Amino acid sequence: MNFKPLGQRVLAKIPEEKTQTDSGIFLPENASKEKPTQAEVVAVSSEVKEINVGDTVVYSKYAGTALVLDDIEYLVLEADKDVLGVIA
């Protein structure tokens, strides 16, 4: 994957949706699922100082631009508007 965010942006990998609960129950595909609001940062623009590659960020529910690279779903997020914080 060759993608470098520009401006105040980061590229974050959307976690895969769970298909099974921790106790082993399989979830049907049509089960109502909330959109995830956490993602792992995989690329950061040189202008972004507070967020690093590998950080888990919390972002606004309907934020970012969806992007698929090599069959993996990513979000391009604006660091100063879409990202609400970093999980330590």
CYANA upper distance limits for C-alpha pairs under 8 A (distance plus 0.5 A):
  1 MET  CA     69 LEU  CA      7.23
  1 MET  CA     70 ASP  CA      7.53
  3 PHE  CA     43 ALA  CA      8.14
  4 LYS  CA     11 LEU  CA      8.49
  4 LYS  CA     43 ALA  CA      7.05
  4 LYS  CA     44 VAL  CA      7.66
  4 LYS  CA     45 SER  CA      7.16
  5 PRO  CA      9 ARG  CA      6.05
  5 PRO  CA     10 VAL  CA      6.31
  5 PRO  CA     11 LEU  CA      7.02
  5 PRO  CA     43 ALA  CA      7.40
  5 PRO  CA     44 VAL  CA      6.63
  5 PRO  CA     45 SER  CA      5.50
  5 PRO  CA     76 VAL  CA      8.08
  6 LEU  CA     45 SER  CA      5.92
  6 LEU  CA     46 SER  CA      8.30
  6 LEU  CA     47 GLU  CA      8.46
  7 GLY  CA     45 SER  CA      6.86
  7 GLY  CA     46 SER  CA      8.39
  7 GLY  CA     47 GLU  CA      6.69
  7 GLY  CA     48 VAL  CA      8.45
  8 GLN  CA     45 SER  CA      6.93
  8 GLN  CA     47 GLU  CA      6.32
  8 GLN  CA     48 VAL  CA      6.18
  8 GLN  CA     78 GLU  CA      6.16
  8 GLN  CA     79 ALA  CA      5.99
  8 GLN  CA     80 ASP  CA      7.22
  9 ARG  CA     44 VAL  CA      7.13
  9 ARG  CA     45 SER  CA      6.36
  9 ARG  CA     48 VAL  CA      7.65
  9 ARG  CA     76 VAL  CA      7.08
  9 ARG  CA     77 LEU  CA      5.92
  9 ARG  CA     78 GLU  CA      4.85
  9 ARG  CA     79 ALA  CA      5.71
 10 VAL  CA     41 VAL  CA      7.32
 10 VAL  CA     42 VAL  CA      8.27
 10 VAL  CA     43 ALA  CA      6.30
 10 VAL  CA     44 VAL  CA      5.05
 10 VAL  CA     45 SER  CA      6.64
 10 VAL  CA     48 VAL  CA      8.41
 10 VAL  CA     76 VAL  CA      6.28
 10 VAL  CA     77 LEU  CA      5.86
 10 VAL  CA     78 GLU  CA      6.96
 10 VAL  CA     79 ALA  CA      6.81
 11 LEU  CA     41 VAL  CA      6.35
 11 LEU  CA     42 VAL  CA      6.25
 11 LEU  CA     43 ALA  CA      5.50
 11 LEU  CA     44 VAL  CA      6.88
 11 LEU  CA     74 TYR  CA      7.11
 11 LEU  CA     75 LEU  CA      6.26
 11 LEU  CA     76 VAL  CA      5.19
 11 LEU  CA     77 LEU  CA      6.89
 12 ALA  CA     39 ALA  CA      6.13
 12 ALA  CA     40 GLU  CA      5.73
 12 ALA  CA     41 VAL  CA      4.65
 12 ALA  CA     42 VAL  CA      5.99
 12 ALA  CA     43 ALA  CA      7.56
 12 ALA  CA     74 TYR  CA      5.96
 12 ALA  CA     75 LEU  CA      5.71
 12 ALA  CA     76 VAL  CA      6.94
 12 ALA  CA     77 LEU  CA      7.86
 13 LYS  CA     39 ALA  CA      6.02
 13 LYS  CA     40 GLU  CA      5.73
 13 LYS  CA     41 VAL  CA      6.76
 13 LYS  CA     42 VAL  CA      7.06
 13 LYS  CA     72 ILE  CA      8.21
 13 LYS  CA     73 GLU  CA      6.79
 13 LYS  CA     74 TYR  CA      4.97
 13 LYS  CA     75 LEU  CA      6.95
 14 ILE  CA     36 PRO  CA      8.12
 14 ILE  CA     38 GLN  CA      7.94
 14 ILE  CA     39 ALA  CA      5.60
 14 ILE  CA     40 GLU  CA      7.49
 14 ILE  CA     73 GLU  CA      6.34
 14 ILE  CA     74 TYR  CA      5.93
 14 ILE  CA     75 LEU  CA      7.35
 15 PRO  CA     36 PRO  CA      8.15
 15 PRO  CA     38 GLN  CA      8.29
 15 PRO  CA     39 ALA  CA      6.71
 15 PRO  CA     40 GLU  CA      8.20
 18 LYS  CA     27 LEU  CA      8.26
 19 THR  CA     26 PHE  CA      6.32
 19 THR  CA     27 LEU  CA      5.69
 19 THR  CA     28 PRO  CA      7.90
 19 THR  CA     29 GLU  CA      8.29
 20 GLN  CA     24 GLY  CA      6.29
 20 GLN  CA     25 ILE  CA      5.90
 20 GLN  CA     26 PHE  CA      4.75
 20 GLN  CA     27 LEU  CA      5.96
 21 THR  CA     25 ILE  CA      5.70
 21 THR  CA     26 PHE  CA      6.91
 21 THR  CA     27 LEU  CA      7.66
 27 LEU  CA     31 ALA  CA      7.27
 35 LYS  CA     61 LYS  CA      7.52
 36 PRO  CA     61 LYS  CA      7.97
 37 THR  CA     58 VAL  CA      6.11
 37 THR  CA     59 TYR  CA      5.90
 37 THR  CA     60 SER  CA      7.04
 37 THR  CA     61 LYS  CA      6.23
 38 GLN  CA     56 THR  CA      7.11
 38 GLN  CA     57 VAL  CA      6.02
 38 GLN  CA     58 VAL  CA      5.03
 38 GLN  CA     59 TYR  CA      6.74
 39 ALA  CA     56 THR  CA      6.04
 39 ALA  CA     57 VAL  CA      6.10
 39 ALA  CA     58 VAL  CA      7.30
 39 ALA  CA     59 TYR  CA      8.46
 40 GLU  CA     53 VAL  CA      8.41
 40 GLU  CA     54 GLY  CA      6.52
 40 GLU  CA     55 ASP  CA      6.30
 40 GLU  CA     56 THR  CA      4.97
 40 GLU  CA     57 VAL  CA      6.88
 41 VAL  CA     52 ASN  CA      7.60
 41 VAL  CA     53 VAL  CA      5.63
 41 VAL  CA     54 GLY  CA      5.78
 41 VAL  CA     55 ASP  CA      6.00
 41 VAL  CA     56 THR  CA      6.72
 41 VAL  CA     57 VAL  CA      7.60
 42 VAL  CA     53 VAL  CA      5.65
 42 VAL  CA     54 GLY  CA      6.66
 43 ALA  CA     52 ASN  CA      8.43
 43 ALA  CA     53 VAL  CA      6.22
 44 VAL  CA     48 VAL  CA      7.13
 44 VAL  CA     51 ILE  CA      7.86
 44 VAL  CA     52 ASN  CA      7.14
 44 VAL  CA     53 VAL  CA      6.95
 48 VAL  CA     79 ALA  CA      7.54
 51 ILE  CA     55 ASP  CA      7.31
 51 ILE  CA     79 ALA  CA      8.45
 51 ILE  CA     86 VAL  CA      7.91
 55 ASP  CA     86 VAL  CA      7.15
 55 ASP  CA     87 ILE  CA      7.71
 55 ASP  CA     88 ALA  CA      8.49
 56 THR  CA     86 VAL  CA      6.35
 56 THR  CA     87 ILE  CA      6.05
 56 THR  CA     88 ALA  CA      8.36
 57 VAL  CA     83 VAL  CA      7.14
 57 VAL  CA     84 LEU  CA      7.90
 57 VAL  CA     85 GLY  CA      6.23
 57 VAL  CA     86 VAL  CA      4.92
 57 VAL  CA     87 ILE  CA      6.43
 58 VAL  CA     83 VAL  CA      6.49
 58 VAL  CA     84 LEU  CA      6.03
 58 VAL  CA     85 GLY  CA      5.91
 58 VAL  CA     86 VAL  CA      6.73
 58 VAL  CA     87 ILE  CA      7.73
 59 TYR  CA     63 ALA  CA      7.29
 59 TYR  CA     82 ASP  CA      5.99
 59 TYR  CA     83 VAL  CA      4.87
 59 TYR  CA     84 LEU  CA      5.67
 59 TYR  CA     85 GLY  CA      7.71
 60 SER  CA     82 ASP  CA      6.08
 60 SER  CA     83 VAL  CA      7.13
 60 SER  CA     84 LEU  CA      7.23
 63 ALA  CA     77 LEU  CA      7.42
 63 ALA  CA     82 ASP  CA      6.13
 64 GLY  CA     75 LEU  CA      6.18
 64 GLY  CA     76 VAL  CA      5.80
 64 GLY  CA     77 LEU  CA      5.07
 64 GLY  CA     78 GLU  CA      7.50
 64 GLY  CA     82 ASP  CA      7.23
 65 THR  CA     75 LEU  CA      5.91
 65 THR  CA     76 VAL  CA      5.64
 65 THR  CA     77 LEU  CA      7.31
 66 ALA  CA     73 GLU  CA      7.60
 66 ALA  CA     74 TYR  CA      6.40
 66 ALA  CA     75 LEU  CA      5.19
 66 ALA  CA     76 VAL  CA      7.07
 67 LEU  CA     73 GLU  CA      6.47
 67 LEU  CA     74 TYR  CA      5.59
 67 LEU  CA     75 LEU  CA      6.34
 67 LEU  CA     76 VAL  CA      7.69
 68 VAL  CA     72 ILE  CA      5.95
 68 VAL  CA     73 GLU  CA      5.17
 68 VAL  CA     74 TYR  CA      6.48
 69 LEU  CA     73 GLU  CA      7.25
 69 LEU  CA     74 TYR  CA      7.98
 77 LEU  CA     82 ASP  CA      6.27
 77 LEU  CA     83 VAL  CA      7.33
 78 GLU  CA     82 ASP  CA      5.71
 78 GLU  CA     83 VAL  CA      7.21
 79 ALA  CA     83 VAL  CA      5.72
